[in-house]
C-alpha cells in the first residue's frame, strides 16, 4: 500500500470533499480523500501545474500508482475519482470548459446512471414481465435502450405513451450520432419495437407499431468474422497472465485456456472441476449465453491453474447468496464484465495490437489455434458451446494457415495431374518452306490437268520442268542469303 506523509489538500479539494461527501458514507469520503492525496503528491513530485495537465500525464499518474504497488482495481478507482474532481473544478469555473474532456476523451456522460432518464411506470412493468422469461443481461440491454429513447422523449413535453413517428426518427439519429454500429442499432430498434408492441397490446399506445417503426428503419447487419489476436500477441498475453498471482489475471487466463465467455467465467462455482472414473479432469461450464451446459476436458496445466485460483480466492459466498464463485473479490463478490475488460486493457496497453482489445478475442484465439492444429469443426463446436455448426464455420474462414496449406496442397495435385509439357519452338526453315511451296504448286497443276483433260503432254512436261528449274534457282539464292 502507498505510504506518505499527508500534506494539506488545496482549498478547492476540501470544498469538493465537503460538497461530495454530503449523503455519502464516511468510507467513501475517505477513499476520495486518499485519491486526491495521491494525485496532488504526483503533481508535486512531477513539478506540474494542474491547469497544464495533458492526457499523457494521466497515464503517468497511473504508472506512478503502479510503481507504489497499488492494484489495478485501486488505480482505476483513483483515476475515476480524480476525473470526477476535475469535472467539479470545471463546473466551478476553476478550470476552463472542456478541460476534463481533453484528458478523458472516451468519457460518455450519457451512460452514467445518474444522467439516464427515468422510465415510466408501464416501461418498468414491461421489463418486469420480460424478466420472467429472459436473462438478466437481456433485460439490462432493454432497459438501457429504453432510457436512451426516453431521455430524448421527455424533452418533447409529451406524455410517456404518446409516441409519434418523429420520436422514432430522433431515436434513429441519436443512435447514428453516438457511433452505435449497424448490428447494435438493429438490436436497439428491435428492442424498442418489442416495447411498442407491448404498449399497443395493453391499449396504452394508439398508433400501430407498424406505422412507427418500419422495415426500412433497420440497418443492414454486418457479417463480421472472428478476430483472434495475432499468434505472437496471444502468446505474450498468456505469458504475462501466467506470471501473475492476481486472481483477476488468472481468471482471464482460464478464459483463454478453455475458450470461455466472460459471463461463463464469472459464473463458475468453486466446485466446477470434476474427475471421471478414469482419472480425467473436466470443467463443467454453467448455463450461459445459449442456455446450454457443457463439459470441457482439462489438461494438467489448466488443472494446476484452477488449484492456484482456489488457493488465493476469498473463502466467502457472494453477499446475499450461498454461492461460492471461483473468481471473486476479497469479499466473495463477482467482478463486473467491465472490470475484466479493463484488466485486459491494462495487461496489453504496451502491445501493438491491430483492432480493438476485448475479452472475446481470447475465445477467438482459442478456437483458431485448435482449428489450425487440425481439430475438427464438430469438436470445436462442442467445446465452444455453439448450437449451430454455422457459428463455428466462421472460424474456418479466418484460419489462414490451414487455408494456405490446403490451397498449396491443391495446387500441387493440379500440377501433378495436369503436367503441361514444354515444347521447344522450332525456327522455320525458309529453304524448306519455299521448296514445299513449289511442290504443292506442281501437285495442284497436275490435279487440274487431270480434271479438265485434252492437254498436250509435252507442253505440260516443259511447264513443270521450268517450274522445277525456278525452284532450284530460288533454293540456291536463299542458301547464299542465309550463309552471308
C-alpha positions as CSV (number, residue, x, y, z in Angstrom):
1,X,0.0,0.0,0.0
2,X,1.2,3.5,-0.7
3,X,2.5,5.3,2.3
4,X,3.2,9.0,2.5
5,X,3.1,11.9,4.9
6,X,-0.2,13.6,4.1
7,X,0.1,17.3,3.2
8,X,-2.9,19.5,3.5
9,X,-5.1,19.5,0.4
10,X,-5.8,22.7,-1.5
11,X,-8.9,24.6,-0.5
12,X,-10.7,23.6,-3.7
13,X,-10.2,19.9,-2.9
14,X,-11.5,20.3,0.6
15,X,-14.6,22.1,-0.7
16,X,-15.1,19.3,-3.2
17,X,-14.9,16.7,-0.4
18,X,-17.4,18.6,1.7
19,X,-19.9,19.0,-1.2
20,X,-19.4,15.5,-2.5
21,X,-19.5,13.8,1.0
22,X,-23.0,15.0,1.7
23,X,-25.1,11.9,1.8
24,X,-22.1,9.6,1.3
25,X,-20.7,7.1,3.8
26,X,-17.5,8.0,5.7
27,X,-15.6,5.2,4.0
28,X,-16.5,6.6,0.5
29,X,-15.3,10.1,1.6
30,X,-12.0,8.6,2.8
31,X,-11.5,6.9,-0.5
32,X,-11.9,10.1,-2.4
33,X,-9.6,11.9,0.1
34,X,-6.9,9.3,-0.4
35,X,-7.2,9.6,-4.2
36,X,-6.8,13.3,-4.1
37,X,-3.7,13.0,-1.8
38,X,-2.2,10.6,-4.3
39,X,-3.0,13.0,-7.1
40,X,-1.5,16.1,-5.5
41,X,1.6,14.2,-4.4
42,X,2.1,13.1,-8.0
43,X,1.7,16.8,-9.2
44,X,4.2,18.0,-6.6
45,X,6.8,15.3,-7.4
46,X,6.4,15.9,-11.1
47,X,6.6,19.7,-10.6
48,X,3.4,20.0,-12.7
49,X,0.7,22.6,-12.6
50,X,-2.9,21.3,-12.5
51,X,-4.1,23.7,-15.3
52,X,-1.4,22.4,-17.7
53,X,-2.2,18.7,-17.4
54,X,-2.2,16.7,-20.6
55,X,-3.6,13.3,-21.4
56,X,-0.2,11.6,-21.2
57,X,0.1,12.9,-17.6
58,X,-3.0,10.8,-16.6
59,X,-1.1,7.7,-17.9
60,X,1.9,8.8,-16.0
61,X,-0.2,9.1,-12.8
62,X,-1.4,5.5,-13.3
63,X,2.2,4.3,-13.8
64,X,3.2,6.2,-10.6
65,X,0.5,4.4,-8.6
66,X,1.6,1.0,-10.1
67,X,5.2,1.7,-9.0
68,X,3.8,2.0,-5.5
69,X,2.2,-1.4,-5.7
70,X,-1.4,-0.3,-6.0
71,X,-3.5,-3.0,-7.6
72,X,-5.2,-2.3,-10.9
73,X,-8.7,-2.0,-9.4
74,X,-7.5,0.6,-6.9
75,X,-5.6,2.6,-9.5
76,X,-8.7,2.6,-11.7
77,X,-10.9,3.8,-8.9
78,X,-8.3,6.6,-8.1
79,X,-8.3,7.8,-11.7
80,X,-12.1,7.8,-11.8
81,X,-12.3,9.8,-8.6
82,X,-9.8,12.3,-9.8
83,X,-11.8,12.6,-13.0
84,X,-14.9,13.5,-11.0
85,X,-12.9,16.1,-9.1
86,X,-11.7,17.7,-12.3
87,X,-15.2,17.9,-13.7
88,X,-16.3,19.6,-10.5
89,X,-13.5,22.1,-10.8
90,X,-14.6,22.8,-14.4
91,X,-18.2,23.3,-13.2
92,X,-16.9,25.9,-10.7
93,X,-15.0,27.6,-13.5
94,X,-11.7,26.9,-11.8
95,X,-10.7,25.1,-14.9
96,X,-11.6,26.0,-18.5
97,X,-14.5,24.4,-20.3
98,X,-13.6,21.2,-21.9
99,X,-10.5,20.6,-19.7
100,X,-11.7,17.2,-18.4
101,X,-12.9,16.1,-21.9
102,X,-9.4,16.7,-23.2
103,X,-7.9,14.4,-20.5
104,X,-10.7,11.8,-20.7
105,X,-11.9,11.8,-24.4
106,X,-13.7,8.5,-24.1
107,X,-15.9,9.6,-21.2
108,X,-19.6,9.4,-22.1
109,X,-21.8,11.1,-19.5
110,X,-25.0,9.8,-21.1
111,X,-24.1,6.3,-19.8
112,X,-23.7,7.5,-16.2
113,X,-26.6,6.1,-14.2
114,X,-27.5,9.5,-12.6
115,X,-27.7,11.1,-16.1
116,X,-30.0,8.4,-17.5
117,X,-33.7,9.0,-18.0
118,X,-36.3,7.7,-15.5
119,X,-38.6,5.2,-17.1
120,X,-42.4,5.5,-16.9
121,X,-44.4,3.0,-14.9
122,X,-45.5,0.9,-17.9
123,X,-41.9,0.6,-19.1
124,X,-40.9,-0.8,-15.7
125,X,-43.8,-3.2,-15.9
126,X,-42.7,-4.3,-19.3
127,X,-39.2,-5.1,-18.0
128,X,-40.6,-6.9,-15.1
129,X,-42.7,-9.2,-17.3
130,X,-39.7,-9.7,-19.6
131,X,-37.5,-10.8,-16.7
132,X,-39.8,-13.9,-16.2
133,X,-38.5,-15.5,-19.5
134,X,-35.3,-13.5,-20.3
135,X,-31.9,-13.4,-18.8
136,X,-30.8,-10.6,-16.5
137,X,-28.3,-9.2,-19.1
138,X,-31.1,-9.2,-21.8
139,X,-33.3,-7.2,-19.5
140,X,-30.5,-4.8,-18.8
141,X,-30.0,-4.3,-22.5
142,X,-33.7,-3.4,-23.0
143,X,-33.6,-1.0,-20.0
144,X,-30.6,0.8,-21.4
145,X,-32.3,1.2,-24.8
146,X,-35.5,2.5,-23.3
147,X,-33.5,5.0,-21.2
148,X,-31.9,6.3,-24.3
149,X,-35.2,6.6,-26.0
150,X,-37.0,8.4,-23.1
151,X,-34.2,10.8,-22.4
152,X,-35.0,12.4,-25.7
153,X,-38.7,11.8,-25.5
154,X,-39.1,13.7,-22.2
155,X,-37.7,16.8,-23.9
156,X,-40.8,17.0,-26.1
157,X,-43.0,17.5,-23.1
158,X,-45.5,14.9,-24.3
159,X,-46.8,12.1,-22.1
160,X,-44.8,8.9,-21.8
161,X,-47.0,6.8,-24.1
162,X,-47.8,9.4,-26.7
163,X,-45.1,8.3,-29.1
164,X,-45.1,9.6,-32.7
165,X,-43.0,8.9,-35.8
166,X,-40.8,12.0,-35.1
167,X,-39.7,10.4,-31.8
168,X,-38.6,7.3,-33.7
169,X,-36.7,9.5,-36.3
170,X,-34.9,11.3,-33.5
171,X,-34.0,7.9,-31.8
172,X,-32.5,6.7,-35.0
173,X,-30.5,9.8,-35.5
174,X,-29.2,9.6,-31.9
175,X,-28.0,6.0,-32.4
176,X,-26.2,7.1,-35.5
177,X,-24.7,10.2,-33.9
178,X,-23.5,8.2,-30.9
179,X,-21.5,5.9,-33.1
180,X,-23.5,2.7,-32.5
181,X,-22.6,0.1,-35.1
182,X,-25.1,-1.4,-37.5
183,X,-25.7,-4.6,-35.6
184,X,-26.2,-2.8,-32.3
185,X,-28.5,-0.3,-33.9
186,X,-30.6,-3.1,-35.4
187,X,-30.8,-4.7,-32.0
188,X,-31.8,-1.4,-30.2
189,X,-34.5,-0.8,-32.8
190,X,-35.9,-4.4,-32.5
191,X,-36.0,-4.0,-28.7
192,X,-37.9,-0.7,-29.0
193,X,-40.3,-2.3,-31.4
194,X,-41.0,-5.1,-28.9
195,X,-41.8,-2.5,-26.2
196,X,-44.1,-0.6,-28.6
197,X,-45.9,-3.9,-29.4
198,X,-46.4,-4.5,-25.7
199,X,-47.8,-1.0,-25.2
200,X,-50.2,-1.4,-28.1
201,X,-51.4,-4.8,-26.8
202,X,-52.1,-3.1,-23.5
203,X,-54.0,-0.2,-25.1
204,X,-51.5,2.3,-23.9
205,X,-50.3,3.2,-27.5
206,X,-52.9,4.4,-30.0
207,X,-50.7,4.4,-33.2
208,X,-49.9,0.9,-34.5
209,X,-46.2,0.0,-34.1
210,X,-46.0,-0.7,-37.9
211,X,-46.6,3.0,-38.5
212,X,-43.9,4.0,-36.0
213,X,-41.1,1.6,-36.9
214,X,-40.8,0.5,-40.5
215,X,-38.7,-2.2,-42.1
216,X,-36.6,0.4,-43.8
217,X,-35.5,1.7,-40.4
218,X,-33.4,-1.4,-39.7
219,X,-29.8,-1.1,-41.0
220,X,-28.3,-4.0,-42.9
221,X,-26.5,-6.2,-40.4
222,X,-22.7,-6.6,-40.8
223,X,-21.5,-10.2,-41.1
224,X,-18.3,-10.0,-39.1
225,X,-15.6,-12.7,-38.9
226,X,-13.9,-13.6,-35.6
227,X,-10.9,-11.5,-34.8
228,X,-8.3,-13.6,-32.9
229,X,-5.2,-12.0,-31.6
230,X,-2.0,-12.4,-33.7
231,X,-0.2,-15.5,-32.5
232,X,2.8,-13.6,-31.0
233,X,0.4,-11.3,-29.1
234,X,-1.7,-14.3,-27.9
235,X,1.4,-16.0,-26.5
236,X,2.7,-12.8,-24.9
237,X,-0.7,-12.2,-23.2
238,X,-0.7,-15.8,-21.8
239,X,2.9,-15.4,-20.6
240,X,2.0,-12.2,-18.7
241,X,-1.1,-13.7,-17.1
242,X,0.8,-16.9,-16.1
243,X,3.5,-14.8,-14.3
244,X,0.8,-13.0,-12.2
245,X,-0.7,-14.1,-8.9
246,X,-3.7,-11.7,-9.2
247,X,-6.9,-13.7,-9.2
248,X,-8.4,-11.4,-12.0
249,X,-5.4,-12.2,-14.2
250,X,-5.7,-15.9,-13.6
251,X,-9.4,-15.8,-14.3
252,X,-8.7,-14.3,-17.7
253,X,-6.0,-16.9,-18.4
254,X,-8.6,-19.6,-17.6
255,X,-10.9,-18.0,-20.1
256,X,-8.2,-18.3,-22.8
257,X,-7.2,-21.9,-22.0
258,X,-10.8,-23.1,-22.0
259,X,-12.4,-20.8,-24.6
260,X,-14.9,-19.4,-22.1
261,X,-17.1,-16.3,-22.5
262,X,-16.6,-13.7,-19.8
263,X,-20.1,-14.4,-18.4
264,X,-19.3,-18.1,-18.1
265,X,-16.0,-17.4,-16.3
266,X,-17.8,-15.1,-13.8
267,X,-20.5,-17.8,-13.2
268,X,-18.0,-20.7,-12.4
269,X,-18.6,-22.0,-9.0
270,X,-15.8,-23.2,-6.7
271,X,-16.7,-26.8,-7.4
272,X,-16.8,-26.5,-11.2
273,X,-13.9,-29.1,-11.7
274,X,-14.7,-32.8,-11.7
275,X,-12.8,-36.1,-12.2
276,X,-14.2,-39.1,-14.0
277,X,-13.6,-42.8,-13.2
278,X,-10.5,-42.9,-15.5
279,X,-8.9,-40.0,-13.7
280,X,-9.5,-37.4,-16.4
281,X,-10.3,-33.9,-15.2
282,X,-13.1,-31.8,-16.7
283,X,-14.6,-28.4,-16.3
284,X,-18.4,-28.0,-16.0
285,X,-19.4,-24.8,-17.7
286,X,-22.8,-23.4,-16.3
287,X,-25.7,-22.3,-18.4
288,X,-24.5,-19.4,-20.5
289,X,-25.5,-17.2,-23.4
290,X,-27.0,-20.0,-25.4
291,X,-28.7,-21.7,-22.5
292,X,-26.7,-24.9,-22.6
293,X,-24.3,-26.6,-20.2
294,X,-21.1,-28.3,-21.5
295,X,-18.1,-30.2,-20.4
296,X,-14.6,-29.2,-21.3
297,X,-11.7,-31.6,-20.8
298,X,-8.8,-30.1,-18.8
299,X,-5.1,-30.6,-19.3
300,X,-2.7,-30.8,-16.3
301,X,-1.6,-27.2,-16.7
302,X,-5.2,-25.9,-16.6
303,X,-5.9,-28.1,-13.6
304,X,-3.0,-26.6,-11.8
305,X,-4.2,-23.1,-12.7
306,X,-7.6,-23.8,-11.2
307,X,-6.0,-25.1,-8.0
308,X,-3.9,-22.0,-7.8
309,X,-7.0,-19.8,-8.1
310,X,-8.7,-21.8,-5.3
311,X,-5.7,-21.3,-3.0
312,X,-5.8,-17.5,-3.3
313,X,-9.6,-16.8,-3.6
314,X,-11.6,-15.5,-0.7
315,X,-13.5,-18.1,1.2
316,X,-16.7,-16.2,1.2
317,X,-20.0,-16.6,-0.6
318,X,-21.3,-13.8,-2.8
319,X,-23.2,-11.3,-0.5
320,X,-26.8,-12.2,-0.2
321,X,-26.3,-15.7,-1.6
322,X,-24.9,-19.1,-0.6
323,X,-22.9,-19.5,-3.8
324,X,-19.1,-19.6,-3.7
325,X,-17.8,-18.4,-7.0
326,X,-14.4,-19.4,-8.3
327,X,-13.4,-15.8,-9.3
328,X,-14.4,-13.1,-6.9
329,X,-13.1,-10.1,-5.0
330,X,-11.8,-10.4,-1.4
331,X,-15.3,-10.3,-0.1
332,X,-16.7,-13.1,-2.3
333,X,-18.5,-10.8,-4.8
334,X,-18.0,-11.4,-8.5
335,X,-16.3,-8.7,-10.5
336,X,-18.2,-7.0,-13.3
337,X,-17.6,-7.6,-17.0
338,X,-16.3,-4.1,-17.5
339,X,-13.8,-4.7,-14.7
340,X,-12.3,-7.7,-16.5
341,X,-12.3,-5.8,-19.8
342,X,-10.3,-3.0,-18.1
343,X,-7.9,-5.6,-16.6
344,X,-7.1,-7.0,-20.1
345,X,-6.7,-3.4,-21.4
346,X,-4.1,-2.8,-18.7
347,X,-2.3,-6.1,-19.4
348,X,-2.0,-5.2,-23.2
349,X,-1.5,-1.5,-23.0
350,X,2.1,-1.6,-24.3
351,X,1.5,-4.2,-27.0
352,X,0.9,-3.3,-30.7
353,X,-2.4,-5.0,-31.3
354,X,-4.4,-4.4,-34.5
355,X,-8.1,-3.7,-33.8
356,X,-9.9,-3.3,-30.5
357,X,-8.8,-5.2,-27.5
358,X,-11.6,-7.1,-25.9
359,X,-12.1,-10.3,-23.9
360,X,-14.0,-12.2,-26.6
361,X,-10.9,-12.2,-28.9
362,X,-9.3,-14.6,-26.4
363,X,-12.1,-17.1,-27.2
364,X,-11.5,-16.5,-30.9
365,X,-7.8,-17.2,-30.4
366,X,-8.7,-20.4,-28.5
367,X,-10.8,-21.7,-31.4
368,X,-8.5,-20.7,-34.3
369,X,-5.4,-22.3,-32.6
370,X,-7.3,-25.6,-32.2
371,X,-8.5,-25.4,-35.8
372,X,-5.0,-24.7,-37.1
373,X,-3.7,-27.7,-35.1
374,X,-6.1,-29.9,-37.0
375,X,-9.1,-30.3,-34.6
376,X,-12.4,-31.0,-36.4
377,X,-15.1,-28.3,-36.6
378,X,-17.6,-30.5,-34.9
379,X,-15.3,-31.0,-31.9
380,X,-14.6,-27.2,-31.7
381,X,-18.4,-26.6,-31.9
382,X,-18.9,-28.7,-28.7
383,X,-16.0,-27.0,-26.9
384,X,-17.4,-23.6,-27.7
385,X,-21.0,-24.5,-26.9
386,X,-22.3,-23.5,-30.2
387,X,-25.9,-24.6,-31.1
388,X,-25.3,-24.5,-34.8
389,X,-22.2,-25.6,-36.8
390,X,-22.6,-22.4,-39.0
391,X,-21.4,-20.4,-36.0
392,X,-18.2,-22.5,-35.9
393,X,-17.7,-22.3,-39.6
394,X,-16.9,-18.6,-39.2
395,X,-13.6,-19.7,-37.6
396,X,-12.7,-21.7,-40.7
397,X,-13.0,-18.6,-42.8
398,X,-10.2,-16.8,-40.9
399,X,-7.8,-19.7,-40.2
400,X,-5.3,-18.5,-42.7
401,X,-2.6,-21.1,-42.1
402,X,-5.0,-24.0,-42.6
403,X,-6.4,-22.3,-45.7
404,X,-2.9,-21.6,-47.1
405,X,-1.8,-25.2,-46.5
406,X,-4.9,-26.7,-48.2
407,X,-4.5,-24.2,-51.1
408,X,-0.9,-25.1,-51.9
409,X,-1.6,-28.8,-51.4
410,X,-4.4,-28.5,-54.1
411,X,-2.1,-26.6,-56.4
412,X,0.5,-29.4,-56.1
413,X,-2.1,-32.0,-57.0
414,X,-3.2,-30.0,-60.0
415,X,0.4,-29.7,-61.2
416,X,0.8,-33.5,-61.0
417,X,-2.5,-34.2,-62.7
418,X,-2.2,-31.7,-65.5
419,X,1.5,-31.5,-66.1
420,X,2.0,-29.4,-69.1
421,X,5.0,-30.4,-71.3
422,X,7.1,-27.6,-72.5
423,X,7.8,-28.0,-76.3
424,X,10.7,-26.2,-78.0
425,X,9.6,-23.9,-80.7
426,X,11.3,-24.8,-84.0
427,X,12.7,-22.0,-86.0
428,X,11.1,-22.0,-89.5
429,X,13.5,-23.1,-92.4
430,X,13.0,-20.7,-95.4
431,X,14.5,-23.1,-98.0
432,X,12.4,-26.0,-96.9
433,X,9.3,-23.8,-96.9
434,X,10.0,-22.5,-100.4
435,X,10.6,-26.0,-101.8
436,X,7.4,-27.2,-100.2
437,X,5.5,-24.4,-101.9
438,X,6.8,-25.3,-105.4
439,X,6.0,-29.0,-104.8
440,X,2.5,-28.0,-103.7
441,X,2.1,-25.9,-106.9
442,X,3.3,-28.8,-109.1
443,X,0.8,-31.2,-107.4
444,X,-2.2,-28.8,-107.9
445,X,-1.3,-28.2,-111.7
446,X,-1.3,-32.0,-112.3
447,X,-4.6,-32.4,-110.5
448,X,-6.1,-29.5,-112.5
449,X,-4.9,-31.1,-115.8
450,X,-6.3,-34.5,-114.9
451,X,-9.7,-32.9,-114.2
452,X,-10.1,-30.9,-117.5
453,X,-8.3,-33.4,-119.8
454,X,-7.3,-32.8,-123.5
455,X,-4.0,-31.2,-122.6
456,X,-0.8,-31.5,-124.6
457,X,1.5,-33.8,-122.5
458,X,4.7,-32.3,-123.9
459,X,3.7,-28.8,-123.2
460,X,2.7,-29.8,-119.6
461,X,6.1,-31.5,-119.1
462,X,8.0,-28.4,-120.3
463,X,5.9,-26.2,-118.0
464,X,6.6,-28.4,-115.0
465,X,10.3,-28.6,-115.9
466,X,10.6,-24.8,-115.9
467,X,8.8,-24.7,-112.6
468,X,11.3,-27.1,-111.1
469,X,14.2,-25.1,-112.6
470,X,12.8,-21.9,-111.0
471,X,12.5,-23.8,-107.7
472,X,16.2,-24.8,-107.8
473,X,17.3,-21.2,-108.6
474,X,15.3,-19.8,-105.6
475,X,16.7,-22.5,-103.4
476,X,20.3,-21.6,-104.4
477,X,19.6,-17.9,-103.8
478,X,18.2,-18.5,-100.3
479,X,21.1,-20.7,-99.3
480,X,23.5,-17.9,-100.3
481,X,21.4,-15.3,-98.4
482,X,21.5,-17.4,-95.2
483,X,25.2,-18.1,-95.4
484,X,26.0,-14.4,-95.9
